[in-house]
Amino acid sequence: MPIPELPEEPTLGLPRAFGGPVLDGVLRQVPEDFVVVEELGYEASGHGEHVMLRVRKRGRNTAEVARLLARHAGVAQVAVGFAGLKDRNADTTQHFSVQLAGREAPDWSLLEDDSLQVLSAVPHHRKVRRGSLRGNRFEIRVTAVRGDTAQAEDILQRIAREGVPNYFGNQRFGHRGGNLQRFSDMIGRRGRRPGREQRSLLLSAARSHLFNQVLAARLADGSWQCAVEGDVLQLEGSQRQFMHDPADPSIATRLADLDIHPSGPLCGRSGRALQPVQLAAQREHDVLGPWADWIDALARMGVDADRRALRLVVSELTWTWQEDALVLTFGLPAGGYATTVLRELLRSAG
């Protein structure tokens, strides 16, 4: 069975939770309109052969800064670690580690210019690993705002109470969704074989797209916020998962309180991750059936299956209207995308 047509904008047609966006506006007119501050949840230890750098950047992506740090320290690229990828067209503060292994630390201030500042450099005992962060804080300014502000207020209040669908954002899929086509080419042995880092990006893009399809189906049938028979539920702020017990009277209350969430698949080979059964399993099978070749390829390539919450909690959401601008501040846990919040409000957010 051929896979469905691959979209150039993979999130464009995905259903929204609260009736669709009601505002038009301009995002990222300047980098300072999209401020991201990474929260690791821990501090540098003050000792060890690594140095943890807290870096503020504008107009540079994470990989570019990592290469710059490696060159400046005279170490291999693999000696540089970071917790998460951050956008180029934004004002972002994030952490990097550089393993010096007996080398004298260079003068990090020599790297600084209008696009990069090193805010701190403290010895640390280990590499900063991908995903080893608590979350991110955002301050986003949307300019030239037009639309139904009263309805936007209602949507914002619902987002604060209920969260949003936990879609992977378009940046996961590359320019015009190209990472999905490259994944398809890779498993079909077409074109140039990708390097290790590119291969990892393609695997992540494929899993993310499959997850989004399952979540979209749960949006369409109204079950993205509630448990269905055979669901795997996930604890908020944790990777802990457990099977839905319909006889447990606390489940509905915990779902309403955003303490637990239904989950969707991160496809791969069977492992220790729980798998849905009964109705939940059948629904996922129905959605993912056309993608069987992709799922088999992910398993062959050694990707372990896992689960991801269908719902994204938006913490400490505040907003202000400033003439023709809307300023939003909020926090998201690791793996959450600000664009999934914005698309509930803004047509331009996809």
C-alpha positions in Angstrom: 0.0 0.0 0.0 1.5 3.4 -1.0 1.9 5.9 1.8 -0.3 9.0 1.8 1.0 12.1 0.0 3.6 14.0 2.0 2.6 17.6 2.7 5.0 20.5 2.3 3.5 22.1 5.5 3.0 19.0 7.7 1.0 20.8 10.4 -1.1 23.1 8.2 -4.2 20.9 8.0 -4.1 19.4 11.4 -7.3 20.1 13.4 -7.4 22.7 16.2 -8.9 22.2 19.6 -10.9 25.4 20.2 -12.8 26.2 17.0 -9.9 27.6 14.8 -7.8 30.7 14.9 -9.5 34.1 15.2 -6.6 36.5 14.8 -4.2 37.6 12.0 -0.8 38.9 13.0 2.9 39.0 12.3 5.2 36.6 14.1 9.0 37.2 14.5 9.2 40.6 12.8 12.5 40.8 14.6 14.2 38.1 16.7 13.3 40.0 20.0 9.6 39.3 19.2 10.2 35.6 20.0 12.2 35.2 23.3 13.0 31.7 24.6 14.8 31.0 27.8 15.9 27.4 28.4 15.3 26.0 31.9 17.6 23.0 32.6 16.3 22.4 36.1 19.8 22.0 37.5 22.9 24.2 37.9 26.5 23.6 36.8 28.3 21.6 39.4 31.4 23.9 39.6 33.9 21.0 39.0 34.8 18.6 36.2 36.4 18.5 32.8 33.5 20.1 31.0 32.5 23.8 31.1 28.8 24.7 31.0 28.1 27.8 29.0 24.9 29.9 29.2 24.6 31.6 25.8 22.3 34.2 24.4 22.0 34.1 20.6 20.1 35.9 17.8 20.1 35.0 14.2 22.1 31.7 14.8 20.8 28.2 15.1 22.0 25.8 17.8 24.1 23.6 15.6 26.0 26.6 14.2 26.8 27.8 17.8 28.0 24.3 18.7 30.4 24.2 15.8 31.7 27.7 16.7 32.3 26.7 20.3 34.1 23.5 19.2 36.4 25.5 16.9 37.1 28.1 19.5 38.0 25.5 22.2 40.0 23.4 19.7 38.0 20.3 20.4 36.0 17.9 18.2 32.3 18.6 17.5 31.3 15.6 19.7 32.8 17.3 22.7 30.1 19.9 22.6 26.7 19.1 24.2 23.3 20.9 24.3 19.9 20.1 25.7 17.7 21.2 22.9 17.5 22.8 19.4 16.5 26.5 19.3 15.3 28.5 16.4 17.5 30.8 14.4 15.0 33.6 14.0 14.6 34.2 17.8 16.2 35.7 20.8 17.2 32.5 22.7 19.1 31.7 25.9 20.4 28.1 26.2 23.1 26.0 27.6 26.0 24.3 26.0 28.8 22.1 27.5 32.3 21.8 26.1 34.6 19.0 27.2 38.1 20.4 27.7 39.8 17.3 29.0 42.8 19.0 30.5 42.9 21.9 28.0 42.9 25.4 29.4 39.6 27.2 28.9 39.7 29.7 26.1 38.5 33.3 26.5 34.9 32.9 25.6 34.3 36.6 25.4 36.3 36.7 22.1 33.2 35.0 20.5 30.8 37.8 21.4 29.2 40.1 19.0 25.7 41.5 18.3 24.4 37.9 17.7 26.1 36.0 20.5 26.8 36.6 24.2 28.3 34.2 26.7 26.4 34.9 29.9 28.2 32.5 32.1 30.9 29.7 32.0 31.1 27.3 34.9 32.9 24.0 35.3 30.7 21.0 35.1 31.2 17.3 35.6 29.3 15.9 32.6 28.1 16.6 29.1 24.8 18.4 28.6 22.6 15.8 26.8 19.8 16.1 24.4 16.5 16.3 26.2 18.1 17.0 29.7 16.0 20.0 30.4 12.9 20.9 32.4 11.4 23.1 29.7 11.4 26.6 28.2 10.0 30.0 29.0 8.6 32.1 26.2 7.8 35.7 25.7 6.2 36.2 22.2 5.1 39.5 20.7 2.6 39.3 17.8 2.4 42.5 15.9 -0.2 44.0 13.5 -2.9 42.0 15.3 -6.4 42.0 13.7 -9.4 39.9 14.5 -11.9 39.0 17.2 -10.1 39.9 20.4 -13.1 38.9 22.6 -13.1 35.4 21.1 -9.3 35.3 21.4 -9.6 36.0 25.1 -12.0 33.0 25.4 -9.5 30.8 23.6 -6.6 32.0 25.8 -8.6 31.2 28.9 -9.3 27.7 27.6 -5.7 27.2 26.8 -4.7 28.1 30.3 -7.3 25.7 31.7 -7.1 22.8 29.3 -3.8 22.9 27.5 -3.4 22.4 23.8 -2.9 19.4 21.4 0.8 18.3 21.8 1.6 18.4 18.1 5.2 18.4 16.9 5.8 21.7 15.2 6.7 22.3 11.6 10.4 23.0 12.5 10.6 19.3 13.2 10.1 18.5 9.6 12.6 20.7 7.9 12.1 23.3 5.1 8.8 22.6 3.3 8.5 19.2 5.1 11.6 18.0 3.3 12.8 15.7 6.1 9.8 13.5 5.5 10.6 13.0 1.8 14.2 12.4 2.7 13.2 9.7 5.2 11.0 8.1 2.5 14.0 8.2 0.1 16.3 6.8 2.7 14.2 3.7 3.5 13.6 3.3 -0.3 17.4 3.5 -0.9 17.0 6.5 -3.1 19.5 9.3 -3.3 22.6 9.9 -1.1 22.9 8.1 2.2 22.5 10.6 5.0 25.2 11.0 7.7 24.6 10.0 11.3 23.3 13.4 12.5 21.1 13.8 9.5 19.8 10.2 9.8 18.8 10.9 13.4 16.8 14.0 12.3 15.0 12.0 9.6 14.0 9.3 12.1 12.7 11.9 14.5 10.7 13.6 11.7 9.1 10.4 10.6 8.0 9.4 14.2 6.8 12.9 14.8 4.6 12.9 11.7 3.1 9.6 12.6 2.3 10.8 16.1 0.7 13.9 14.7 -1.6 11.8 12.6 -2.8 9.8 15.6 -3.3 13.0 17.6 -5.2 14.6 14.7 -7.6 11.6 14.7 -8.2 12.0 18.4 -8.9 15.7 17.9 -11.4 14.8 15.1 -13.3 12.4 17.3 -13.1 14.5 20.4 -11.1 12.1 22.5 -7.8 13.9 22.8 -8.5 15.0 26.4 -10.2 11.9 27.7 -9.3 8.2 28.2 -10.8 5.6 25.9 -10.8 1.8 26.5 -7.3 0.4 26.4 -5.5 3.8 26.5 -2.0 4.3 27.9 -2.0 7.3 30.2 1.0 9.4 31.0 1.7 11.4 34.2 2.2 15.2 33.7 5.8 16.2 33.8 7.0 12.6 33.7 7.7 9.7 31.4 5.7 7.4 33.8 2.9 5.6 32.0 0.2 3.2 33.0 -2.8 1.5 31.5 -6.2 3.1 31.8 -8.4 1.3 34.4 -12.1 2.2 33.7 -12.9 1.1 37.2 -10.7 3.8 38.7 -13.0 6.7 39.6 -10.1 9.1 40.0 -9.1 9.0 36.3 -11.7 11.5 35.1 -10.8 14.0 37.8 -7.0 13.6 37.2 -7.6 14.2 33.5 -9.6 17.3 34.2 -6.9 18.6 36.5 -4.2 18.0 33.9 -2.4 15.6 36.2 -2.5 12.8 33.6 -3.0 12.7 29.8 -3.9 10.2 27.1 -0.8 9.3 25.0 0.0 8.5 21.4 2.7 6.4 19.8 6.3 7.2 19.0 6.7 4.4 16.6 9.6 1.9 16.7 10.6 -1.6 17.7 8.8 -3.1 20.6 10.5 -2.7 24.0 9.5 -1.8 27.5 7.1 0.9 26.6 3.4 0.1 27.2 1.2 -0.4 24.2 -2.5 0.3 24.0 -5.1 -2.4 23.7 -8.7 -2.8 22.7 -10.4 0.3 21.3 -7.3 2.6 21.7 -5.1 0.0 19.8 -7.7 -0.4 17.0 -7.9 3.4 16.5 -4.1 3.7 16.3 -4.0 0.8 13.9 -6.6 2.3 11.7 -4.7 5.6 11.4 -1.2 4.1 11.0 -2.1 1.3 8.7 -1.1 3.2 5.5 2.3 3.9 7.2 3.3 0.3 7.9 6.4 0.5 5.7 7.6 3.5 7.7 6.9 1.8 11.0 8.7 -1.3 10.0 11.7 0.8 8.8 11.9 2.6 12.2 12.0 -0.8 14.0 14.7 -2.1 11.7 16.8 1.0 12.3 16.8 0.3 16.0 14.4 3.1 17.1 12.7 2.1 20.4 8.9 2.6 20.6 7.7 5.0 23.2 4.7 7.2 24.0 4.0 10.9 24.2 1.2 12.8 25.9 -1.5 14.0 23.5 -2.0 17.1 25.6 0.5 19.9 26.3 0.1 21.9 29.5 0.8 25.6 29.1 2.0 26.9 32.4 1.7 30.4 33.8 0.1 31.8 30.7 -0.4 35.6 30.7 -1.2 38.0 27.9 -1.5 41.7 27.3 -2.9 43.8 24.4 -0.6 46.6 23.5 -2.1 48.9 20.7 -1.9 46.6 17.7 0.2 43.9 19.4 -0.4 40.8 21.6 2.3 39.8 24.1 2.2 36.3 25.5 4.3 34.8 28.2 4.2 31.1 29.2 6.2 28.0 30.0 6.3 24.6 28.2 7.8 21.3 29.3 10.6 19.8 27.4 9.4 18.6 23.9 6.6 21.2 23.7 6.4 23.6 20.8 5.3 27.2 21.2 3.8 27.1 17.7 1.2 24.5 18.9 0.0 27.2 21.3 0.0 30.0 18.8 -1.8 28.0 16.0 -4.9 27.9 18.3 -5.1 31.7 18.0 -3.2 32.8 14.8 -3.9 31.9 11.2 -0.3 32.7 10.4 1.0 30.1 12.9 -0.1 27.2 10.6 
